[in-house]
Amino acid sequence: RFHYEQISPDLLGIDGVRPIFEDEHVKVQGFSFGPAISAVQFHPEFSPDDARHLFSENTALTERFGTSEPNADKQSAKLAGEWSADDMAALLHRMLG
């Protein structure tokens, strides 16, 4: 089931919390806390095409949270050239140890 969550920007006020991912719509897409804790809001296992499909199938929900299908398409197209399954596997490995 599609869902939309956000990490509160207030989290950045906690000593030792460092943002590691952000975009123009959500201030905190990921963060670290010390050497052992990293968390991301997004699904690193989804390709840009997967994300584009989810947004197109759930426009009412995404628009309620301040984005839109055209905006999601734009972001997905931007990331498509940078995304690779190997990069995402490396990210997950780095985060999970």
Salt bridges, closest charged atoms under 4 A:
GLU5 OE2 - HIS3 ND1 3.48
GLU22 OE2 - LYS27 NZ 3.92
GLU24 OE2 - HIS25 NE2 3.84
GLU45 OE2 - HIS43 ND1 3.00
ASP49 OD1 - ARG52 NH1 2.58
ASP73 OD1 - ARG52 NE 3.42
